[in-house]
Amino acid sequence: MDKRVTVLLPNGRRQNVNVRPDMTLLEVLETASAKHGYDSEEHCLKFHNKDVSLAQQFRFSGLPNNCVLEMEPTEKRRPLSNVVVCIQLIDGSRQQGEFPPSSTVWQIVQELFSIQVEAYESPVIIYMRSEVIGEEQMRQTTLKSLGILEGRAMMRLIDKKPEELKRQANVYKPAETKAKLADEYDEQPSTSRSAMGGSGSGGGGFALTNDMLKSLKRSASNENSPTASAAGAPAGTNVQKSEPEQVKYDWGSGSGYLLHHRNEEEEYDEDADENTGKVPPVVNVIGPRNAVLFSLDAANRHNDDLPDSFFDLTVNDLKMVLRDLKRTAAGNEDAPLLTSNLRELERQKAMLAKLNQYKDCVLRIQFPDRHVLQGIFKPHEPLGRVEEFVRGFLANPSEKFHLFTIPPKKILPTDETLLELNCVPNAVLHFTFVQDNLNAVTNSFLQEKFIAQLTSEEGALYAVQKYRLTRATVSSS
């Protein structure tokens, strides 16, 4: 479909100009000026009384078809300046130079890549979505005709025949869904877009890949038949029992807590049954609020010894990923537009829900020397209580310090509660002295008597789990 624009000239006449998608607005101005004897360098184009960039192509200008452009005189003649042009070959090598807008594309190619272009059968210059094919077309095309009047420009030089340019590369063809595959997973947890509450026309949702589905089915079958491997093993062989899956925790955000988190009290009973034959880690409580101290360096050394199977996705991991994505997709699609008062009301409702669900929160304060101090607080306590707690362990308790979260770095106010700071049910806070020279890693932040009573990271997690188990038992009784 042919497109055109109407140019309203200064003398009151109208001039229709047929445009192509790759045609610049400067060419539209020059075409209309040439037909009525105007100097295009002393005029500009406006759309709804706003100046339009003459260097833009029509496809990128945002102008509708059959629009009306006003041509008005400018205060001074349009200046011409050199343009920095950079050309990149297919191997990634680049050359650049300065050229006036009146230079042709062939002159630029000859100056920058005269040797390489001789070996090309059909050289092609690509600028944005404009293609200049062959030597003859390059000699007729100038930088000005491409809309390059000032600044910098990036072009690509390739060797392709014109018919090869019509082929579209990297086209994604969706794989055909097998009917058998859909029947196999009817009894498995649904991972389709419809199961997430998204309609066929909605843009949200999440679908697991076939490989993840196969892994999910294989792991589920192994869990449902624990004696399958033992029954299929030859007689006289010892079948090794798989070690219980290590618990994975998420301390990266204020809203996370145990990745394998279940709200039912059965969680504690199952964990107790699994860990009956396992010796609990040593926990050194060094102060009030069940304070424990551990080092991230020691935790990293311990993580290096983990087997590769620890990092494999399990069925529970996939289910939790799917559950979180369902919640995120449903919230993004169905969320209505709210006023500031309604948003504040929703925020207060969320805070009340957290207060009802969590009676305490676990805070970890990380120091620059990679020591982490852990303590348990109430959601309604202000941050000033946390600072008092930290000050009791410092080597220099008289120095002023801040607690902040990252990213981005945000220094937390002392008078706000942990619930208002989104530190419930747990959060990681970072410690820094007000004086920068005290924040060197070589400095001692904590007292030596506390550093001598370090607990492992596993012990810190065990202390939290034991505390919550005790609270759950007391509340149920």
C-alpha positions in Angstrom: 0.0 0.0 0.0 1.4 3.4 -1.1 1.9 6.0 1.6 2.0 9.7 1.2 2.2 12.8 3.3 0.9 16.3 2.6 3.3 19.2 3.0 1.6 22.6 3.7 3.9 25.2 2.1 4.5 28.8 3.4 2.5 30.2 0.5 -0.6 28.3 1.5 -0.4 25.5 -1.1 -0.4 21.8 -0.4 2.0 19.3 -2.0 1.5 15.6 -1.8 4.6 13.5 -1.5 4.7 9.7 -1.9 6.9 8.2 0.7 8.7 4.9 1.2 9.3 3.3 4.6 13.1 3.9 4.3 12.6 7.5 3.0 14.0 10.2 5.3 11.9 13.3 6.2 14.8 15.4 4.7 14.0 13.8 1.3 10.3 14.7 1.8 11.3 18.3 2.6 13.7 18.5 -0.4 11.0 17.0 -2.8 8.4 19.6 -1.7 10.9 22.5 -1.8 12.2 21.6 -5.3 8.7 21.6 -6.8 7.9 25.1 -5.5 11.4 26.7 -5.6 12.1 26.9 -1.9 15.5 26.3 -0.3 15.3 23.2 1.9 18.3 24.3 4.0 16.3 27.3 5.2 13.1 25.5 6.1 12.0 22.8 8.5 9.0 20.5 8.9 6.6 20.5 11.8 3.8 18.2 12.9 1.2 19.6 15.2 3.4 22.6 15.8 6.3 20.4 16.9 9.6 20.1 15.0 10.3 16.7 13.5 13.8 15.3 13.1 14.7 15.4 9.4 17.2 12.6 9.9 14.5 10.0 10.8 13.2 7.5 8.3 9.5 7.6 7.8 9.0 4.1 9.4 10.7 5.3 12.6 9.2 8.8 12.7 5.8 7.7 14.2 3.9 9.8 11.6 0.6 8.3 10.4 -0.2 7.8 6.8 -1.8 10.9 5.0 -0.6 13.2 7.7 -0.1 16.9 7.2 3.3 18.5 7.8 3.8 22.2 8.0 6.9 23.6 6.2 8.1 26.8 8.0 11.2 28.9 7.5 14.0 28.6 10.1 15.8 31.4 11.8 19.2 30.5 10.3 20.5 28.2 7.6 20.9 24.6 8.7 24.6 24.1 9.4 26.6 21.1 8.0 29.2 19.3 10.0 31.4 16.3 9.5 30.0 12.9 10.5 31.9 10.1 12.2 31.1 6.9 10.3 32.1 3.5 11.6 31.9 0.4 9.3 32.0 -3.1 10.7 32.9 -6.2 8.7 31.3 -9.6 9.2 34.4 -10.8 11.2 33.9 -8.0 13.7 36.7 -5.7 12.6 35.9 -2.0 12.5 37.3 1.2 11.0 36.0 4.7 11.3 36.6 8.2 9.9 35.1 11.7 9.5 33.2 12.5 6.3 31.0 15.4 5.2 27.3 14.5 4.7 27.7 15.0 0.9 30.1 11.9 0.7 28.8 8.9 -1.0 28.8 5.5 0.6 31.2 4.1 -2.0 33.8 6.8 -1.1 33.6 5.9 2.5 33.9 2.2 1.8 36.9 2.8 -0.5 38.7 4.9 2.1 38.1 2.5 5.1 38.1 -1.0 3.5 39.5 -0.6 0.0 41.4 -3.9 0.1 38.7 -6.0 1.6 35.9 -4.7 -0.7 37.8 -5.8 -3.8 37.2 -9.5 -2.9 33.5 -9.0 -2.5 31.3 -10.1 -5.4 28.2 -8.1 -4.2 29.1 -5.7 -1.4 26.1 -4.5 0.7 26.0 -1.7 3.2 23.3 -2.0 5.9 22.4 1.1 8.0 19.5 0.6 10.4 17.0 -1.2 8.0 18.2 0.4 4.8 20.3 -1.7 2.4 22.6 -0.2 -0.2 23.4 -3.0 -2.7 26.2 -3.0 -5.2 28.8 -0.5 -6.3 26.5 1.5 -8.6 23.9 2.1 -5.8 26.6 3.0 -3.4 27.9 5.7 -5.7 24.5 7.3 -5.9 23.7 7.2 -2.2 25.1 9.9 0.1 25.1 10.2 3.8 22.6 13.0 3.5 20.2 10.8 1.6 20.4 8.3 4.5 19.5 11.0 7.0 23.0 11.2 8.4 23.6 14.9 8.9 25.6 15.0 12.2 27.0 13.0 15.0 28.0 9.4 14.6 26.7 6.5 12.4 27.3 2.7 12.5 27.1 0.6 9.3 27.7 -3.0 8.4 29.5 -4.2 5.2 28.7 -7.7 4.1 29.1 -9.7 0.9 25.7 -11.1 -0.1 23.7 -11.5 -3.3 20.4 -9.5 -3.5 18.3 -12.7 -3.5 20.0 -13.9 -0.3 19.0 -10.7 1.5 15.4 -11.7 1.2 15.9 -14.8 3.4 15.0 -14.2 7.0 17.5 -15.6 9.5 16.9 -17.1 12.9 13.3 -17.8 12.4 11.8 -19.7 15.3 9.5 -22.6 14.4 7.6 -23.8 17.4 7.9 -27.6 18.0 4.8 -29.6 17.4 3.2 -30.9 20.6 2.7 -34.6 20.7 -0.7 -35.8 21.8 1.0 -38.7 23.7 3.0 -36.2 25.7 -0.1 -34.4 26.8 -1.8 -37.7 28.0 1.3 -38.8 29.9 1.2 -35.7 32.2 -2.5 -35.5 32.8 -2.0 -36.9 36.3 1.1 -34.7 37.0 0.9 -31.1 38.3 -0.4 -28.9 35.5 2.2 -26.6 33.9 0.2 -25.2 31.1 -0.8 -21.6 30.6 -4.5 -22.4 31.3 -3.7 -24.0 34.6 -2.2 -20.7 35.7 -5.4 -18.8 35.3 -4.2 -17.1 32.1 -6.5 -17.0 29.1 -5.5 -17.9 25.6 -5.2 -14.3 24.6 -3.3 -13.2 27.8 0.4 -12.3 27.6 1.4 -13.8 31.0 1.9 -17.3 32.1 4.7 -19.8 32.1 5.2 -23.2 30.6 7.9 -25.7 31.4 10.0 -27.1 28.6 9.8 -30.8 27.5 13.2 -31.5 29.1 12.0 -30.2 32.4 8.8 -32.1 32.1 10.7 -35.4 31.4 12.9 -34.7 34.4 9.8 -34.0 36.5 8.2 -37.2 35.5 11.4 -39.3 35.9 12.0 -37.9 39.4 8.3 -38.3 40.4 8.3 -42.0 39.3 11.5 -42.6 41.3 9.9 -41.0 44.4 6.7 -43.0 44.0 8.6 -46.3 43.7 11.5 -46.3 46.1 12.0 -50.0 45.8 12.2 -50.0 42.0 15.9 -49.7 41.9 16.3 -52.4 44.6 14.0 -54.8 42.8 15.8 -54.4 39.5 19.3 -54.8 40.9 21.0 -58.2 40.5 21.1 -60.5 43.5 24.0 -60.1 45.9 24.5 -56.4 45.1 24.2 -53.7 47.8 21.9 -50.9 46.9 23.1 -47.7 48.3 20.5 -45.5 49.9 20.3 -42.0 48.5 21.3 -39.3 51.0 18.5 -37.1 52.2 18.2 -33.9 50.2 20.0 -31.0 51.7 17.8 -28.1 52.6 18.2 -25.1 50.4 17.6 -21.6 51.9 17.0 -18.3 50.3 18.5 -15.4 52.2 18.7 -13.1 49.2 15.6 -11.0 49.9 13.4 -9.8 52.7 10.5 -12.0 51.5 12.3 -15.3 51.2 12.7 -17.9 54.0 13.1 -21.5 53.5 12.8 -22.6 49.8 11.2 -25.8 51.0 8.8 -23.8 53.1 5.4 -25.3 54.1 3.0 -23.6 56.4 1.9 -26.8 58.0 3.4 -28.1 61.2 4.0 -31.4 59.3 7.2 -29.8 58.1 8.9 -30.0 61.5 7.7 -33.6 62.0 9.1 -34.8 58.7 12.4 -33.0 59.3 12.6 -34.6 62.7 12.1 -38.0 61.3 14.7 -37.6 58.5 17.3 -36.2 60.9 16.9 -38.8 63.7 20.1 -40.5 62.9 22.0 -37.3 62.0 24.1 -35.5 64.6 22.8 -31.9 64.9 25.5 -29.2 64.3 27.1 -27.4 67.1 25.5 -24.0 67.9 27.4 -21.5 70.0 24.9 -18.9 71.3 27.0 -15.8 72.1 24.4 -13.4 73.4 20.7 -12.5 73.7 18.1 -13.0 71.0 19.7 -16.4 70.2 22.7 -14.6 68.7 25.1 -16.7 66.7 28.1 -15.7 64.6 29.5 -17.4 61.5 31.9 -16.7 58.7 31.0 -16.7 55.0 34.5 -17.7 54.1 34.1 -21.0 56.0 30.7 -21.5 54.5 32.1 -21.1 51.0 34.8 -23.7 51.7 32.1 -26.1 52.8 30.0 -25.4 49.7 33.0 -26.4 47.5 32.7 -30.0 48.8 29.0 -30.3 47.8 28.3 -33.0 45.1 27.0 -32.0 41.7 23.7 -33.6 42.4 23.0 -30.9 45.1 22.6 -28.3 42.3 20.2 -30.4 40.2 16.6 -29.3 40.1 14.4 -31.6 42.1 10.6 -32.1 41.8 10.0 -29.8 44.8 12.2 -27.1 43.2 10.3 -27.3 40.0 7.0 -27.2 41.8 8.0 -24.1 43.8 9.3 -22.3 40.7 6.0 -23.0 39.0 4.0 -21.9 42.0 5.9 -18.6 42.3 5.6 -17.9 38.6 1.9 -18.6 38.8 1.5 -16.0 41.5 3.6 -13.5 39.7 1.7 -13.9 36.4 -1.7 -13.8 38.1 -0.7 -10.6 39.9 0.7 -8.8 36.9 -2.3 -9.7 34.6 -5.2 -9.1 37.0 -3.8 -6.2 39.0 -6.2 -3.2 38.7 -5.1 0.4 38.6 -5.1 1.8 42.1 -5.0 5.2 43.6 -2.4 6.2 46.2 -4.9 5.7 49.0 -5.8 2.2 47.8 -2.2 1.3 47.4 -1.5 2.4 51.0 -4.5 0.3 52.1 -3.2 -2.7 50.3 0.2 -2.2 51.9 -1.3 -2.1 55.3 -3.3 -5.2 54.6 -0.1 -7.0 53.6 1.6 -5.9 56.8 -1.3 -7.1 58.9 -1.1 -10.5 57.1 2.6 -10.7 57.8 2.0 -9.9 61.5 -0.6 -12.6 61.7 1.6 -15.2 60.0 5.0 -14.4 61.4 5.5 -13.7 65.1 9.3 -13.1 64.8 11.9 -12.4 62.1 15.4 -13.5 61.6 18.0 -10.8 60.8 21.5 -11.4 59.6 24.0 -8.5 59.8 26.9 -8.9 57.4 30.2 -7.1 58.2 32.8 -6.1 55.6 35.2 -8.9 56.9 32.5 -11.4 55.8 31.4 -12.3 59.4 27.6 -12.6 59.8 25.8 -11.9 63.1 22.3 -13.5 63.4 19.6 -12.6 65.8 15.8 -13.0 66.2 13.5 -10.0 66.6 9.9 -9.1 66.7 8.3 -7.5 63.6 7.1 -4.5 65.6 10.5 -3.6 67.0 12.2 -0.5 65.5 15.6 -0.7 63.8 17.1 1.1 66.8 16.8 -2.2 68.7 18.8 -4.0 66.1 21.5 -1.3 66.2 21.6 -1.7 70.0 21.9 -5.4 69.6 24.8 -5.1 67.1 26.6 -2.5 69.2 27.0 -5.0 72.0 29.3 -7.2 69.8 31.4 -4.4 68.3 35.1 -4.0 69.1 34.5 -0.2 68.9 31.0 0.3 70.3 31.4 4.1 70.5 31.7 4.5 66.7 28.7 5.5 64.7 27.5 3.1 62.0 24.7 2.5 59.5 22.7 -0.6 58.5 21.8 -0.7 54.8 20.3 -3.1 52.2 21.5 -3.8 48.7 20.8 -3.5 45.8 20.5 -0.5 45.5 22.2 0.7 48.6 19.6 2.1 51.0 20.5 3.3 54.5 17.7 2.2 56.8 16.1 4.8 59.1 16.3 4.0 62.8 12.8 4.9 63.8 10.9 2.6 61.4 9.9 -0.9 62.4 11.2 -4.1 60.8 7.8 -4.7 59.3 7.8 -1.3 57.6 11.3 -2.0 56.3 10.2 -5.3 54.7 12.5 -7.3 57.0 9.8 -9.9 57.9 10.2 -12.9 58.0 13.9 -12.5 57.4 16.4 -10.2 55.8 20.1 -9.6 55.3 21.4 -6.2 56.4 24.9 -4.8 55.8 27.1 -3.0 58.3 29.2 0.1 57.6 30.9 2.6 59.8 30.2 6.3 59.2 34.0 6.9 58.9 35.1 5.3 55.7 38.7 4.6 56.9 37.2 2.2 59.5 35.6 0.0 56.9 38.8 -1.7 55.7 38.6 -5.5 55.6 41.7 -5.7 57.7 40.1 -3.9 60.6 38.5 -5.8 63.4 34.8 -5.1 63.7 33.8 -7.7 66.3 35.3 -8.5 69.7 37.8 -11.4 69.7 35.9 -13.4 72.3 32.9 -13.6 70.0 35.0 -14.5 66.9 36.5 -17.4 68.9 33.0 -18.9 69.3 32.1 -19.1 65.6 29.2 -21.3 64.5 28.9 -22.9 61.1 26.3 -21.6 58.7 24.5 -24.9 59.0 24.4 -24.4 62.7 22.9 -21.0 62.3 20.2 -22.4 60.1 19.6 -25.2 62.6 19.3 -22.7 65.4 16.5 -20.8 63.5 14.7 -24.1 62.7 14.9 -25.3 66.3 13.6 -21.9 67.6 10.7 -22.0 65.2 10.0 -25.7 66.1 9.9 -24.7 69.8 7.5 -21.8 69.0 5.2 -24.0 66.9 5.1 -26.6 69.7 4.3 -24.0 72.4 1.6 -22.4 70.3 0.0 -25.7 69.4 -0.1 -26.8 73.1 
